[in-house]
Amino acid sequence: MKIAQYGTIIVVIHAIAHGLHGLAHMEIPIPFFLLQSLFIGAVILLTPIIAAVLLKPKSL
């Protein structure tokens, strides 16, 4: 149970850091190609969120 809570906290911190990093990229215009944007969205943002969902214990 504690592992799921710690994992979820880490994912939330990661999402906040990712959001702040994205804001920095908007302030300093850095162009992204389509494949780069897909990689960022899928691997860097969605994968930790999916992992946090999978950590959730099943309730019977």
N, CA, C and O atoms as a DFTB+ gen file, in Angstrom:
240 C
 N C O
     1  1       0.828      -1.198       0.000
     2  2       0.000       0.000       0.000
     3  2       0.869       1.257       0.000
     4  3       0.583       2.213      -0.722
     5  1       1.920       1.255       0.803
     6  2       2.786       2.440       0.858
     7  2       3.482       2.680      -0.478
     8  3       3.678       3.827      -0.880
     9  1       3.859       1.596      -1.171
    10  2       4.554       1.746      -2.452
    11  2       3.647       2.475      -3.441
    12  3       4.104       3.347      -4.179
    13  1       2.367       2.119      -3.454
    14  2       1.422       2.777      -4.367
    15  2       1.301       4.260      -4.034
    16  3       1.231       5.096      -4.934
    17  1       1.275       4.585      -2.753
    18  2       1.170       5.992      -2.360
    19  2       2.423       6.765      -2.738
    20  3       2.341       7.870      -3.275
    21  1       3.580       6.184      -2.459
    22  2       4.833       6.857      -2.819
    23  2       4.949       7.011      -4.338
    24  3       5.368       8.059      -4.831
    25  1       4.579       5.968      -5.069
    26  2       4.628       6.040      -6.527
    27  2       3.715       7.111      -7.072
    28  3       4.080       7.833      -8.000
    29  1       2.526       7.220      -6.499
    30  2       1.578       8.241      -6.946
    31  2       2.105       9.640      -6.650
    32  3       1.968      10.539      -7.479
    33  1       2.701       9.831      -5.491
    34  2       3.287      11.136      -5.143
    35  2       4.398      11.500      -6.123
    36  3       4.498      12.647      -6.561
    37  1       5.228      10.524      -6.463
    38  2       6.314      10.780      -7.408
    39  2       5.761      11.153      -8.772
    40  3       6.293      12.048      -9.429
    41  1       4.695      10.478      -9.212
    42  2       4.088      10.783     -10.509
    43  2       3.485      12.185     -10.507
    44  3       3.591      12.904     -11.501
    45  1       2.859      12.577      -9.413
    46  2       2.286      13.929      -9.333
    47  2       3.394      14.978      -9.389
    48  3       3.260      15.981     -10.089
    49  1       4.480      14.759      -8.662
    50  2       5.617      15.691      -8.701
    51  2       6.195      15.746     -10.115
    52  3       6.536      16.820     -10.611
    53  1       6.301      14.592     -10.756
    54  2       6.807      14.535     -12.130
    55  2       5.905      15.318     -13.080
    56  3       6.398      16.035     -13.951
    57  1       4.594      15.188     -12.921
    58  2       3.661      15.905     -13.787
    59  2       3.772      17.417     -13.587
    60  3       3.705      18.183     -14.548
    61  1       3.942      17.836     -12.344
    62  2       4.116      19.272     -12.071
    63  2       5.408      19.780     -12.707
    64  3       5.424      20.840     -13.333
    65  1       6.487      19.020     -12.544
    66  2       7.767      19.418     -13.144
    67  2       7.661      19.439     -14.664
    68  3       8.211      20.327     -15.315
    69  1       6.959      18.471     -15.227
    70  2       6.770      18.425     -16.678
    71  2       5.990      19.656     -17.151
    72  3       6.319      20.245     -18.180
    73  1       4.968      20.038     -16.403
    74  2       4.192      21.225     -16.756
    75  2       5.027      22.492     -16.703
    76  3       4.941      23.334     -17.596
    77  1       5.832      22.630     -15.661
    78  2       6.694      23.805     -15.553
    79  2       7.740      23.832     -16.668
    80  3       8.056      24.891     -17.209
    81  1       8.264      22.671     -16.999
    82  2       9.237      22.590     -18.079
    83  2       8.574      22.960     -19.410
    84  3       9.180      23.622     -20.252
    85  1       7.324      22.524     -19.587
    86  2       6.586      22.897     -20.792
    87  2       6.365      24.396     -20.888
    88  3       6.450      24.977     -21.970
    89  1       6.077      25.025     -19.744
    90  2       5.932      26.489     -19.740
    91  2       7.228      27.181     -20.143
    92  3       7.204      28.184     -20.857
    93  1       8.345      26.655     -19.695
    94  2       9.638      27.225     -20.086
    95  2       9.831      27.121     -21.598
    96  3      10.349      28.044     -22.226
    97  1       9.413      25.998     -22.180
    98  2       9.536      25.835     -23.624
    99  2       8.614      26.792     -24.379
   100  3       8.906      27.167     -25.514
   101  1       7.523      27.182     -23.768
   102  2       6.639      28.153     -24.417
   103  2       7.230      29.558     -24.345
   104  3       7.075      30.341     -25.283
   105  1       7.902      29.884     -23.250
   106  2       8.522      31.206     -23.100
   107  2       9.724      31.357     -24.023
   108  3       9.900      32.400     -24.652
   109  1      10.541      30.328     -24.104
   110  2      11.693      30.326     -25.005
   111  2      11.284      29.436     -26.172
   112  3      11.404      28.214     -26.080
   113  1      10.809      30.013     -27.253
   114  2      10.221      29.186     -28.313
   115  2      11.220      28.176     -28.884
   116  3      12.188      28.535     -29.555
   117  1      10.952      26.923     -28.598
   118  2      11.759      25.837     -29.125
   119  2      10.842      24.986     -29.993
   120  3       9.900      24.376     -29.485
   121  1      11.103      24.938     -31.285
   122  2      10.201      24.188     -32.170
   123  2      10.357      22.677     -31.990
   124  3      11.464      22.176     -31.795
   125  1       9.245      21.970     -32.059
   126  2       9.239      20.514     -31.991
   127  2       8.653      19.962     -33.276
   128  3       7.697      20.517     -33.818
   129  1       9.222      18.877     -33.762
   130  2       8.631      18.157     -34.877
   131  2       7.514      17.277     -34.341
   132  3       7.413      17.075     -33.131
   133  1       6.682      16.757     -35.219
   134  2       5.535      15.957     -34.816
   135  2       5.965      14.729     -34.011
   136  3       5.377      14.436     -32.970
   137  1       6.971      14.021     -34.480
   138  2       7.418      12.821     -33.759
   139  2       7.975      13.167     -32.380
   140  3       7.796      12.401     -31.433
   141  1       8.635      14.288     -32.260
   142  2       9.136      14.706     -30.954
   143  2       7.982      14.996     -30.005
   144  3       8.028      14.619     -28.835
   145  1       6.958      15.659     -30.501
   146  2       5.793      15.954     -29.669
   147  2       5.078      14.677     -29.249
   148  3       4.638      14.565     -28.105
   149  1       4.958      13.716     -30.156
   150  2       4.331      12.440     -29.811
   151  2       5.136      11.698     -28.757
   152  3       4.565      11.115     -27.836
   153  1       6.462      11.715     -28.885
   154  2       7.319      11.062     -27.897
   155  2       7.152      11.707     -26.527
   156  3       7.007      11.011     -25.522
   157  1       7.171      13.018     -26.488
   158  2       7.025      13.734     -25.225
   159  2       5.675      13.413     -24.588
   160  3       5.594      13.145     -23.389
   161  1       4.627      13.443     -25.391
   162  2       3.299      13.172     -24.858
   163  2       3.138      11.746     -24.382
   164  3       2.592      11.504     -23.306
   165  1       3.609      10.799     -25.178
   166  2       3.388       9.386     -24.856
   167  2       4.340       8.880     -23.784
   168  3       3.901       8.315     -22.783
   169  1       5.619       9.073     -23.979
   170  2       6.607       8.455     -23.091
   171  2       6.825       9.263     -21.820
   172  3       6.856       8.703     -20.725
   173  1       6.973      10.548     -21.957
   174  2       7.352      11.351     -20.795
   175  2       6.144      11.738     -19.943
   176  3       6.265      11.839     -18.722
   177  1       4.989      11.955     -20.556
   178  2       3.823      12.377     -19.773
   179  2       2.886      11.213     -19.442
   180  3       2.545      11.016     -18.275
   181  1       2.469      10.446     -20.439
   182  2       1.448       9.421     -20.210
   183  2       1.962       8.168     -19.503
   184  3       1.244       7.583     -18.691
   185  1       3.177       7.753     -19.795
   186  2       3.680       6.512     -19.199
   187  2       3.718       6.560     -17.674
   188  3       3.285       5.590     -17.051
   189  1       4.205       7.619     -17.032
   190  2       4.151       7.649     -15.561
   191  2       2.719       7.652     -15.016
   192  3       2.460       7.074     -13.961
   193  1       1.793       8.295     -15.726
   194  2       0.404       8.315     -15.267
   195  2      -0.191       6.909     -15.356
   196  3      -0.896       6.476     -14.446
   197  1       0.089       6.203     -16.439
   198  2      -0.385       4.830     -16.576
   199  2       0.220       3.951     -15.484
   200  3      -0.467       3.100     -14.920
   201  1       1.500       4.155     -15.186
   202  2       2.151       3.384     -14.123
   203  2       1.477       3.639     -12.775
   204  3       1.304       2.708     -11.988
   205  1       1.101       4.872     -12.502
   206  2       0.431       5.193     -11.235
   207  2      -0.929       4.512     -11.163
   208  3      -1.331       4.042     -10.099
   209  1      -1.639       4.456     -12.284
   210  2      -2.928       3.774     -12.298
   211  2      -2.737       2.281     -12.038
   212  3      -3.522       1.664     -11.318
   213  1      -1.697       1.711     -12.625
   214  2      -1.435       0.285     -12.423
   215  2      -0.985      -0.022     -10.989
   216  3      -1.156      -1.147     -10.521
   217  1      -0.422       0.947     -10.300
   218  2      -0.011       0.738      -8.910
   219  2      -1.199       0.692      -7.947
   220  3      -1.100       0.164      -6.839
   221  1      -2.321       1.256      -8.393
   222  2      -3.491       1.315      -7.513
   223  2      -3.931      -0.096      -7.131
   224  3      -4.157      -0.933      -8.005
   225  1      -4.053      -0.362      -5.835
   226  2      -4.459      -1.713      -5.424
   227  2      -5.917      -1.985      -5.800
   228  3      -6.771      -1.100      -5.750
   229  1      -6.167      -3.220      -6.172
   230  2      -7.523      -3.608      -6.541
   231  2      -8.354      -3.762      -5.276
   232  3      -7.923      -4.406      -4.319
   233  1      -9.541      -3.175      -5.271
   234  2     -10.434      -3.330      -4.128
   235  2     -11.417      -4.458      -4.413
   236  3     -12.025      -4.511      -5.482
   237  1     -11.561      -5.333      -3.471
   238  2     -12.430      -6.507      -3.670
   239  2     -13.788      -6.288      -3.087
   240  3     -14.642      -7.171      -3.165
